């Protein structure tokens, strides 16, 4: 599956209380797709999963004098046909956490839990683009999280062995659930990442084994790092080949693995222990309980000491400010850092990996980030957020100083707006970002439009700039193709 998942920003021009504004943050959520060949229907099927990390949402007191938390998820599925796309499905729903009497105990305990939601769809073969938008209903002016994922639905094949996607399982109702249907298994949706977990549970279906070969076979699961086999598990009972063979495995021992990228390899073996079909899937482990692989810190210990001057609360703040320039895996790993030493070592390793040549110092990169952070906090702060949390601050920290800035103060017809130009970003030339101030009071200046791949594309941005009553909501954004003919999901390059 070719997956492109990117968290971007949309800003909302709604009212919220000062308390909510202080607590506003971006929702941490995950989205995934698993494909199956359901024997009961003609076309293949897909399960679309959504999961929201409750610790990233705001809990607020409502009319019943209890604390509540909820997010709204809008998702759209399009089938890509050449340069065009056709809407296939979509939905809007709300995930509610159980209410609590006190935010610091009852509600907070609930908020730390993930909530799941998934849809089951029958799809004709082809290329699809899934888009979703997640907003915190208790923090309406916080930036909404946006994700894109592109995937293929292959036609059913009856003449060869086919594996379904791996479905990571968060919960099963009983230990005897080996033959349980996949719909009864709650998914673990963290974009193939395991954060401080002791074991993995996964479900998979295998098709057409009986059509290709006769007799019994054995399923073997292995965890690999490169070519090294770290763990192997085989079913103790041979299975009779069928049109559909389903299995559920649990592999323990993840707590012994260091933070790194691994592969899960599934093999089908004959009763003579000869493999005849293989499937592989990449996954990630983030384990703060083991020391991170920081050999570079030992080699450059004197330079690593530059973070000793900060208190832990300062390190926590600086880790948050790295969100705009972090990979999705790095954002997830930050969630499991617990001790002062872990946070300090992570900051060093983060910048050490970003050295572009051997002579470049970590300290120089770090001081450059501090200067940029100080600048955006002074120049782009709003009545609701520090500068680094605004869209202008995000773009500045992520892409650097623009080559040209046009500022257009308010007049009788247009709202205040700015246009930033970058001569080159990655493989793109003449990239623009448009920010505007629709409410004329908060000076938040949300992003209205950009030609940068992976950013918000809105061909009607000029109309909204000229309308003092304009509001930047999903309904006013055009998610169709850009003038260059490239689709939204093709526009993201995390290495830019």
Buried (B, 14 or more C-beta within 10 A) or exposed (E): EEBBBBBBBBBBBEEBEEEBBEBBBBBBBBBBBBBBBBEEEEBBBBBBBBBBBBEBBBBBBEEEEBBBBBBBBBBBBBBBEEEEBEEBBBEEEEBEBBBBEEBEEBBBEBBEEBBBBBBEBEBEEBBBBBBBBBBBBBBBBBBBBBBBBBBEBEEBEEEEBBBBBBBBBBEBEEEEBBEBEBEEBBBBBBBBBBBBBEEBBBBBBBBBBBBBBEEEBBBBBBBBBEEEEBBEBBBEEBBEBEEBBBBBBBBEEBBEBBBEEBBBBBBBBBEEEEEEBEBEBEBBBBBBEEEBEBEBBEEBEEBBEBBEEBEEEEBBBBBEBBBBBBEBBBBBBBBBBEEBEBBBBBBBBBBBEEBEEEEEBBBEBBEEBEEBBEBBBEEBBBEBBBBBBBBBBBBBBBBEEBEEEEEEEEEEEBBBBBBBBBEEBBEBEEBBBBBBBBBEEBBBBBBBBBBBBBBBBBEBBBEBBEBBEBEBBBEBBEBEBBEEEEBBBBBBBEEB
